[in-house]
Amino acid sequence: MEEKEAKPLRHGYTTGSCAAAAAKAAVTALILQEPQPESVIKLPIGEEVTFLMHACEYDAERALCEVIKDGGDDPDATHGARIVAEVRWRDGEGIEIDGGIGVGRVTKPGLPVDIGEAAINPVPRRMIRESVQAALDSFELERGVRVVVSVPDGEEIAKKTLNGRLGIIGGISILGTRGIVVPFSTAAYKASVAQAIRVAVKSGCTHIVLSTGGRSEKVAMGLYPDLPEEAFVEMGDFVGFALTMCARQGVRKVTLSGMMGKFSKVAQGVMMVHSKSAPVDFGFLASAAEEAGADPGTVEEIRGANTAAQVGDMMQERGMLAFFERLCAACCESGLREAKAAYALETVIMSMKGVILGRVEKQGEAQGR
C-alpha cells in the first residue's frame, strides 16, 4: 500500500512578530486617528507578512491594537493568545518598549534580558522598534513613542511553560529570532534535515557541520570558512537523528555546533534536545565541574543555577575551560554511540555571544558489517 504524500506543514508566527505588527498598527492609528484592519511588517528572515488586527481602538493620546497569535501546525502554549500593543506619544525622541499585563519580568540571571526588565527578547525588541520607526518615517514624523506590550491571558499561559523555573514572573516571554514558528517536532522537519544532509553529500561534502540554530551556525561558518554552504545543516533539536543520517550517508567528519543548554543534554546522552523533551540536569553539570577541578563552592552554585547558560558564564568567568572540554568530550562519546558512527565527531560549545568555550574531536570506531 502506497504511503500518502505528507501535506506540507503550515508555519506560524512568533509572539515577537505579533507584537511588532500590533505596535505598527497602533502607532499608525494614533497618527491617522483611523482604525487599522491590518499591518504589514518585515520579518528577520526578510519576508514581508500581513497581520490582521483583532481589535483597534484609539483617541488623541493613545492607540491600542491586538493580534491573535497563530502558531501554525505545531502550536505551543501561546497559540491563540491575544498579543496587545498600546502606544502613546512621549517627550523627547526615541522608542521606549516595556511589558504590561501578562508579559513576565526577569528576576534571575542567565537570560538575554537584564534582571528587572520585561521579558521581551532582543530580536522582538528590535522588530518592534523597526516596525514603529517605519510607520513614523512613512509620515515623516520625528516624535518619541512609548510601546507597552501586553498579553491578557499571559499569566495563565505562563503556567504551561518553564518561565517560573527560569525566574520570569508574571507572564510569558515575547520571543522569536526568525519571526516564524517552524514546526520542529514533526516528521517534516526531520525530512528536511535528512534532505539537507543528502544534498551536502551529493555535492561532494565529506565534512558536515550540524548546528542547533542560526547563531551557532554562523560561528561554525567562521571556524570553517573553506567549507561550501551545503556543508552547514541546521538540525534544530534532532541531534541523534542528524548524526545517524550522517553515518548512513558515509560522511567522514561531523561537527556539532551549539550552546550550553542543548549540548549539556547531549553530553548526558539526550539526543532530542527540545526544551520540553528533558530539563537541564544541574546535578550532572555540577559533577562535570567537580571532575574538572572546580572548588566545592562553585559546585554548589551550579547545583542551584537557573539556566545552563548561567553555568557556562560562571565557568567562563572563572577560567574553568577544562569543564567545557569535558562536556565536549562527553557529547562526542554520546553522539558516536547513538549513531554507531565510524566518522570523526567534533563538538564545539560556544557562549550566547559566540565565544568558543570548548572544542574536542573524537574518532568513531569502524562498525561491523
N, C-alpha and C positions, 0 to 999 in steps of 0.2 A: 504493500500500500504506500503510495507516494505521500511524502510529507507536504502539508500545506505550506506555501510560502509565507513566511512571517510578515505580518503587517508592520510597516515602519513605525517606530515609536515616536510620539509627538513630544518634543521638548517643551519645557515650561520656562518661566521667568523668575528670577531671584527676588527676594524681598527688597534688595537694593535697587533693582530695575524699577519695581513698582513704586518705591518711594521717590525715585528721581522723576518718573513720569508724572506722579501726583503733584510734586513740587513745581514742575514746569507749568502744568495746567493751572495750578493755584496762582502763581505769580502772573500768568497771562490774564486770568480772570480778574485779579486785583488791578492790573493796568487798564484793561478794557472795560471793566465793570460789566462783563458779559459772561454767561455760563460757558464752560468749555466741555464739549462732549467727549473729546479725545485729546491725546497728547502723543507727539512723536519724539522719541529720543534715540540717541546713538549709543549702542551697547559697546563695552570694551572690546568686543571681538570685531567691531567695525560695522555691524549690521544695524540698520535703522528699523525700529519697530514702533507700531502704533498701539497705544493702550487706551481702552475705553474707560471713561470715568463713570464710576457707580454713583457718585454724588458730587455736587459742586455748589458751594454757597459763598457769598461774598458781600462785603459792604465797603465803604470808603477806606477803612483802616486795615482790613484783613480779608483773606480768602482761604478757603479750605476745599481740597479735592480728595477723593477716595478712589482707590483701585482695589479690586478683588484679586488676590494672588492666585495665579494658575500654575500649578506645579507640573503640568504636562502629564505624561503617562507613568511617571514614577513619583507620585505626590508624597511629600513629607508632612510633618506636623503642621506646617504653615499653609498648606494647600487650602484655599478658600478664605484665608484671613483677610480682614479689611486693613489695608495699609493707607493711612491718612497723612496728608501733609498740610499743615497750616502755615501760611506766610504772612508776615507783617513788614511794613517799612521800618527801618531803624536809622538812627542818626549815624552819620559817618558813612564810610564806604565798606564794601566787602559783604560776604555772605556768611552769616553765622548759622551753624547747624546744631540742633540739640534733639534729644529724645523726650517724648511726652509719655502719656499713659500707655502701658503695655510694652514699652521699649526698656530693656534692662539697663542697669547701671553696673559698671565693672567695679568689683570690690577686692579682687585678688590679682597678683602679678602673673605674668606668663602669657598674657593675651596681647593682640596687636593694638589694643586701645588702652590708654592710661587709666589708672585707678581713679574713680570718681566721674569718669566720662560716660556718656550714653554709649551703649553697646552698638554703635554704628561703625562697621569696619572701614578701613581706609579706602578701599575701592568704591563702595557705595557712597562714602562722603564725597569723593571726587566726582562721581556720577551726578549726585545731587547738585553740587556746586556748578559743574559744567552745564547741566541742563537749565538751571536757573539763570546762569550767566548768558546762555544762548537766547533765552527769552528776553532778557534785558537788552542785549545787543540788537535784537531784531527791531526793538522800538527806540534804539539809540538813547537808552536811559542809563544814567550813572547814579544809582541810588543804593543804599545799604538795605539788605534784606535779612530777616531772621526766619529760618525754616525750623519748624518743630514737627518731627515725625512721630506718629502715634499708631498703636495697634490696639484697638479697643478690647480685644479678647486676648491680648498678648500674655498677660499674667497666667491665664488658664492654659494657653498653648504651651508656655514655657515648662509646665509640669511634665510634658511629654518629651522634653529634651534634656540634655546634660547641663543646661545653663546653671542650675542651682549648685551642682558639684563644682563647676568652674568658677563660681563666685560672681555670676551675672544675676543680679537680684532684681525682681520686679517686672520681668517680662522677657521677651525674646530678643535675639540679636538681629540686626539688619545686615545681611550677608551678601556675598557674591563677588567673584573675581572676573567672571566672563560675562555676566549678565543673564545667561541662560542656565536652566537646570537640565543637565544631561542625565537620562535615566541610567545610572551606574549599575544598579542591582538587577541587571537584565541580561538575558542571553544575547540580545542585540549588541550590547556594549562589548561583551566577550568576543562576539563575532568580529567586531571592528578591530579589536586588539589582534586577534589571530590573523585577520586580513593584512593588517599593517606589518606584522612580522613576516608573513609570506611575501609581501611586496618587497620588503627590505632584502630578503634572501634572494629573490629573483633578480633584484637589482645588483647582486654581487656582494652584498654586505655579509661579512663573516663575524663582525663585532656589532652587537646591538645594544643600545642604551635604553633601558626601561626606566621611566620616571613616573612618580605618583601624581605630578601636576606640572603646570606651566612654569612655575618659578624654578623648581628643581631641574626641569629640562633645560632651561636657559643656562643654569650654572654648568650643567653637564656639557652643553654645546661649547662653553668656554674651555672646558678641560680637553675636549676632543674636537678642535676646530677643523681637522682634516677629514672627519667622517662626513659622508653625504647626509643630507636632510632625512633620507629614508631610514637611516640607521637609528633615528630617535623615535621612540614609540611611547606615547602616554598610556600606561597600563591602568591608571586610576587606582582602584583598591584591589585589583585582581592580580596580586603578586604571584601566587602559586600557579595560577592559570598561565600567566605570561611566561614564567620560567619554564613550565612544561612545554609550551608551544615552541619555545626556542630550542629545547632539547630535541623535540620531534623534527624540527626543520634543519638539524645538523649545524647549528650555529657554533662557532669555536670559542667565542668570548661574549659574556654578557656583563653589563654594568648596571647595577641598581643605583638609582639616584633619588634621594628623598630626604625627609627631615625626621627629627627625633620621634615625633608622635607615632607615626606609622611604622617606622623601622624598629622602634623599641618592641613592637608586637612581632615583627618578622623575626627578630633575634630570639624570641621565645618559641618560634615555630608556627605562629598565626599567619596564615597566608591569604586571608581575606581581611583587609585592614580598614574596612568601613568603621566609622565611629560607633555604630550600633552592633558590630559583629563581636567585638571584645574590648573591654575597657583597658586602659593603660595599667600595667601591673607595677606599682611603685615599689613593691617588695622586691621584685626582680631587678629593677633599676638600682635599688639600694644595695643588693647583693653584688651586682656588677661593679658598683662604685667601690665597695669594700675590697673586692678582689683586685681592683686597680690601685689600691693603696690609699683610699680616702680615709680620713680620720672618723672616729665614731660620731662626732657632732654632725659632720656632713652627711653621713649615712642616715642619721635620724631625720635631718632636714629633708632628705629625698623621700623618706617614707611618708612625710606629711605634706609633700608638694601638691600643687594644684594641677599643673599640666606637665607633660613630657618636655615641652619647650622650655619651661621654667627650670627643669633639671638640667637641660642642655646649657642654658645660660649660666647656671650656677657652676657647673663643671668647667665651662669655658673660662669664666672669670677667675677660677682658682687654678687654672693651668693643668687640669687633670685630663690631658689628652689621651692617656692610657685607657681611660673609661670609654672613649669613643672608639678606640682601636678594638677593645673587647667586644663592643656592640657590633661593629662592622664584621669582625671575625665570626661572631655568632650568627649574623644574618647570612653570611656566605655558607656556613655549615648547614643551617636550616634550609636554605634555598637549594643547595646541591642535593640534599637528602630528599626534599619534596619532589624535585624534578627528575631524580635519578639521572643526573646530568654528568656528562663527561667533559663539558666545557669548563673554561676558566670563568669563575664568577667573582666579580669585583663589587664591593659595596662602598658607596660614598654617602656619608651623612653630613648634612650641612645645616647651618642655622637659618632662621627665617630671613636673615639679611644676606644669605648667600655665601657665608663664610664656611669653608671646608673644615669640618671638625674631626673627621676620621675617614680613612681610606685604606681598605685592605682587599687583597685578592687571594683567592684560593683556587687550586686546580681540582676539578672533579675527577673521579676515577672512571675508567672505561667500564661500561656496563656489559654484562654477559649477554650474548645473543640467544 
